[in-house]
Amino acid sequence: MAKKKAELQKPSVNIDLTKGKAKQSLEFCKTKNFNTDFCILVDMSVHSGLKRFFVWDFKKDTISDGFLVGHGCGDNPWSYDYSKEKPAFSNVDGSHCSSLGKYKIGIRAHSDWGIGVKYVMHGLDSTNSNALKRYIVFHSWEAVSDDEVYPNGTPEGWGCPTISNNSFKIIDPLLQTSAKPVLMWIYK
């Protein structure tokens, strides 16, 4: 009986891992002259049907918002959730995979997806250095839910971090008003 209950129990975020990444992020942001009010942490070790996109408030040393976020489909068909538990990662153009690493969120521009806004992503590590060439951008997508969908997953795209339209409307003003570049760190 205990085994069945454990199988049905929803996985949770490793908050110690998140806090550790936040601490490293703050040091990085101070060194690189990035925004030191907040950053975005994306824990790809978490099931895609759960909130794993976090706005980390450096001043309060806590998560201020959490959202669902899609990842790349890889060799799977686009817009399904086949890799909801174990996504593949790649920096190769045409892989349709997300890339791990730190990103500088760049300029705001028009998008054909979601609410019509995207942010250019600049990969800062060897694991995501092709982000610009691959057209990896941060945008919203109407297929992404506002609420957790576990045990289902979030629809998978071609490698861009995608959040719901309503979630994007929360984060967009933060990015627009930031005087310094904002860090997004995608890790597992």
C-alpha positions, 0 to 999 in steps of 0.5 A: 500500500505504501508503494502505491501512495509513493507512486502517486505522490507528486515530485517536488522541487529540490529547494536546496538546489534552487537556493544554491543556484541562486547564491551562485547566480548572485555572485555571477550577477555582481561580477558581470554587472547584471541585475542584482534584484532578481534572476530567472532559474529554470530547473530542468530536473523537475517534471515539465508538468510542474512549476520549474521556472522561478523568478528568484528575488535576491533581496528577499532570498526567495522565489517570488514567482513560479511558472510552467516552462516548456523545453525542446522536443528533440527527436520527438514530435513538436507540441507533445510532452514525450520527454516531460520527465527526461528532456534531452539537451543539445547546443547543436543547430537543428537538434530541437533541444533546449540548451543548459547554461547561463543566458543573458536576456537580450533585447525585446522584439516582436514574436509570432508566438504567444502575446507577440513578444520575445526576448533574444537569448545570449548563451554565456556557456559552451553548452549554449553558445549557439543560442543566437545562431539557433534562434533560441528566444524566450517567449510565451505560447498559448499551449502552455498552461497557467497551472500545473498539469502533472502527471501530464507535461508541458508541450515541447517546442524547438528549444526555446524556454516558453511560458504561458501568456499570462505568466509572460505578462507578469515577467515582461514588465520586470524585464522591460524595467531592468536597467541591467541585463537579467540572468536566466540560468537553465540547469538540471 
